[in-house]
Amino acid sequence: MGPDQLDVNVQLQDGDSIIALDEDDLAIIEDAENDSSKVVTKTPARPYQLGYISVFCIIINKMIG
């Protein structure tokens, strides 16, 4: 199946941001899922992600210490 045969429009909405995947990205992900020597990870759900304030505090903490 060549790239001309694919008609894919995959979007993931997380809050206000939209992440769109094209055919090349989907092919890379599919190949990685089928290859046992590669690791495919997924981002954590919203309650487990670091917020902007947490990241800012970590950076400030590293700059101080």
WOMO-V334782 format. One record per residue. PSI is psi in whole degrees, 0 to 359 (NA if undefined). NEAR is the number of other C-alpha atoms within 12 Angstrom. Layout:
# WOMO-V334782
psi:PSI near:NEAR
psi:PSI near:NEAR
This chain:
# WOMO-V334782
psi:116 near:8
psi:169 near:9
psi:336 near:13
psi:338 near:9
psi:346 near:8
psi:134 near:14
psi:86 near:14
psi:133 near:16
psi:88 near:14
psi:128 near:16
psi:140 near:15
psi:121 near:14
psi:125 near:12
psi:99 near:15
psi:236 near:9
psi:350 near:7
psi:147 near:9
psi:128 near:11
psi:120 near:14
psi:139 near:16
psi:134 near:18
psi:183 near:18
psi:322 near:21
psi:317 near:19
psi:317 near:18
psi:324 near:20
psi:319 near:18
psi:317 near:17
psi:317 near:19
psi:318 near:16
psi:320 near:16
psi:324 near:16
psi:329 near:16
psi:348 near:13
psi:120 near:12
psi:347 near:10
psi:355 near:9
psi:155 near:13
psi:129 near:14
psi:123 near:15
psi:158 near:9
psi:148 near:10
psi:151 near:12
psi:159 near:10
psi:164 near:10
psi:314 near:12
psi:341 near:9
psi:1 near:9
psi:150 near:14
psi:137 near:15
psi:174 near:12
psi:321 near:10
psi:320 near:11
psi:316 near:13
psi:318 near:13
psi:315 near:13
psi:322 near:15
psi:317 near:15
psi:315 near:13
psi:318 near:12
psi:316 near:11
psi:327 near:10
psi:324 near:9
psi:313 near:8
psi:NA near:8
